[in-house]
Amino acid sequence: MLIIEKLERMEQLSEAEKEVAKKVIELKGQIKDMSIRELASDSYASTSAVTRLCHKMGFRGYHDFKEKYLEEMKYLHEHFENIDANIPFLKDDNLAKVLGSVSELYQETAKDTLSLVDYFDYIEATKMIDRSQNIYVLCIGVAIELGKIFADRMMRIGKNVIVSENVNEQFYQSYNATQDDTFILISYSGTTLKTKQYIENIVKRKAHSILITSRGESQWQDKVDIILPMTTREKLYSHIASYTSTVSIMLILDMLYSCYFHKHYDEAFQHKKEVALSYEPLRKASQKVMEEDQNEILFSK
C-alpha cells in the first residue's frame, strides 16, 4: 500500500496524529526541507506526535519516513501526466480520442513499469527460477490468464510452469511446497487473505517466492524473497477497467521470461523451434512476412 493511502485512511490515529497526516498530505513534496519541529509546528502538534505517526506508518522515525514519502511523491508525479489511469477517456470523447487514450495508457504503463525495475532483483529471480524443479503461479481473476501465457512461453523453451484456476489447488500447492519450488504470487493490493495464506505456507516450508504487487511498503517484504513492483495507479473499484495493472503484470512476466530466455539463449531458441515444428509441422504462412527460411529454422546443436 502506498504511504499516501495509509495517511488518507487515518486508521488508529490520535487527533494530533491525524492533524500531522493532513498536513503531510497537503504539503506533499514540500516537506523535503522541513525538520520534524517545523512539521510539528505547522500541524499544531508535538514532535512526539510526528514520531508516533511515522512509527504507525511502519518507519523507524521521521527521517526514514520523509525519505520514502518523497520517493513516492516523485514516482506518482512521473509518467501519466496527460492521462488518468482510472478514467483515460470520457463519455463525450469521440472514438479516435478513446482509442488514442487507451494506446497512450499502454505506453505510459510500460514506461512506468520499467522505471520500477531493480535489475538485481530480476537477476536473482532468474537464478531462482532456473534452479527450481517446479514453478507455480498463484493468483486470481484475470491474472490467471496472464499466468497461463507466461507458462505457455516458458514451456515452449523447456521450463515447466504450473498455473491452476482452482483456489483450492493453489492452496494445496503452497501447503505442499518444498525447497525445490519457486512460487510467483500476483496480487495488486497484496492484502488478500489468500495471499496471506499462500505466503505463510511457502515461508514455513522454505520454498522460494517472488511477489508481483503494487509499489509501496508491503507487509510481506521481510517474508518473500523478491518483490517485483507493478504500476500502482489504479483505485480498487473506481476505474473503467484494470488497464494499467493488467498491462504491468503481463510486462513483468514477459520480462521474467525474457531474462530466463537470455540466460539460456541458444538452447532456448533451438528448443522453441523444435517444439513449434513438432507441434505444427504443416503450418503455412499466409503472408510473405511470415515466411521462414528453411535453412535457418533448425541449426546445428
HUBELCOR-V770713 format. One record per backbone hydrogen bond with DSSP energy under -1.0 kcal/mol. NH is the residue of the N-H (numbers start at 1). CO is the residue of the C=O. E is the energy in kcal/mol with one decimal. If there is no record, write none. Layout:
NH_CO_E ; NH_CO_E
This chain:
6_2_-1.8 ; 7_3_-2.5 ; 8_4_-2.1 ; 9_5_-1.9 ; 10_6_-1.5 ; 18_14_-2.3 ; 19_15_-1.7 ; 20_16_-1.7 ; 21_17_-2.5 ; 22_18_-2.6 ; 23_19_-1.9 ; 24_20_-2.4 ; 25_21_-2.4 ; 26_22_-2.2 ; 27_23_-2.6 ; 28_24_-2.0 ; 30_27_-2.5 ; 31_28_-1.4 ; 32_29_-1.6 ; 34_31_-1.7 ; 39_35_-2.3 ; 40_36_-2.2 ; 41_37_-2.4 ; 42_38_-2.4 ; 43_39_-1.4 ; 44_41_-1.1 ; 45_40_-2.9 ; 50_46_-1.5 ; 51_47_-2.3 ; 52_48_-2.5 ; 53_49_-2.2 ; 54_50_-2.2 ; 55_51_-2.2 ; 56_52_-2.4 ; 57_53_-1.6 ; 58_55_-1.5 ; 59_54_-2.4 ; 65_61_-2.3 ; 66_62_-3.2 ; 67_63_-2.2 ; 68_64_-1.9 ; 69_65_-2.7 ; 70_66_-2.5 ; 71_67_-1.7 ; 72_68_-2.1 ; 73_69_-2.4 ; 74_70_-2.2 ; 75_71_-2.2 ; 76_72_-2.7 ; 77_73_-1.1 ; 78_75_-1.5 ; 93_90_-1.4 ; 98_94_-2.1 ; 99_95_-2.7 ; 100_96_-2.3 ; 101_97_-2.3 ; 102_98_-2.1 ; 103_99_-2.1 ; 104_100_-2.4 ; 105_101_-2.3 ; 106_102_-2.0 ; 107_103_-2.0 ; 108_104_-2.7 ; 109_105_-2.2 ; 110_106_-2.2 ; 111_107_-2.1 ; 112_108_-2.6 ; 113_109_-2.8 ; 114_110_-2.2 ; 115_111_-1.7 ; 116_113_-1.1 ; 117_114_-1.4 ; 122_118_-1.5 ; 123_119_-2.1 ; 124_120_-2.5 ; 125_121_-2.5 ; 126_122_-2.1 ; 127_123_-2.0 ; 128_124_-2.3 ; 129_125_-2.5 ; 130_126_-2.4 ; 131_127_-2.1 ; 132_128_-1.1 ; 133_180_-2.4 ; 134_180_-1.1 ; 136_182_-2.5 ; 137_162_-2.3 ; 138_184_-2.4 ; 143_140_-1.1 ; 144_141_-1.7 ; 146_142_-1.5 ; 147_143_-2.6 ; 148_144_-2.0 ; 149_145_-1.7 ; 150_146_-2.1 ; 151_147_-2.6 ; 152_148_-2.6 ; 153_149_-2.3 ; 154_150_-2.5 ; 155_151_-2.7 ; 156_152_-1.5 ; 157_154_-1.1 ; 158_155_-1.3 ; 159_154_-2.4 ; 162_135_-3.4 ; 170_166_-2.1 ; 171_167_-2.0 ; 172_168_-2.4 ; 173_169_-2.7 ; 174_170_-2.0 ; 175_171_-2.6 ; 176_172_-2.5 ; 177_174_-1.1 ; 181_178_-1.7 ; 182_134_-2.5 ; 183_208_-2.5 ; 184_136_-3.4 ; 185_210_-2.8 ; 186_138_-2.2 ; 187_212_-2.5 ; 196_192_-1.9 ; 197_193_-2.5 ; 198_194_-2.9 ; 199_195_-2.5 ; 200_196_-2.2 ; 201_197_-2.2 ; 202_198_-2.7 ; 203_199_-2.9 ; 204_200_-2.1 ; 205_201_-1.6 ; 206_203_-1.2 ; 207_202_-2.1 ; 208_181_-2.5 ; 210_183_-2.9 ; 211_226_-3.0 ; 212_185_-3.3 ; 213_228_-1.0 ; 214_188_-1.5 ; 221_218_-1.3 ; 223_220_-2.0 ; 224_220_-2.5 ; 226_209_-1.5 ; 228_211_-2.8 ; 230_213_-2.7 ; 239_237_-2.0 ; 240_86_-2.7 ; 243_241_-2.0 ; 246_242_-1.8 ; 247_243_-2.5 ; 248_244_-2.5 ; 249_245_-2.5 ; 250_246_-2.2 ; 251_247_-2.3 ; 252_248_-2.4 ; 253_249_-2.5 ; 254_250_-2.5 ; 255_251_-2.4 ; 256_252_-2.2 ; 257_253_-2.5 ; 258_254_-2.5 ; 259_255_-2.3 ; 260_256_-2.2 ; 261_257_-2.9 ; 262_258_-2.7 ; 263_259_-1.7 ; 264_260_-1.3 ; 265_262_-1.1 ; 268_264_-3.6 ; 269_265_-2.6 ; 270_266_-2.4 ; 271_267_-2.5 ; 272_268_-2.5 ; 273_269_-2.1 ; 274_270_-2.4 ; 275_271_-2.5 ; 276_272_-2.3 ; 277_273_-2.6 ; 278_274_-2.2 ; 279_275_-2.4 ; 280_276_-2.6 ; 283_280_-1.3 ; 290_287_-1.5 ; 291_288_-1.5 ; 296_293_-2.3 ; 297_293_-1.2
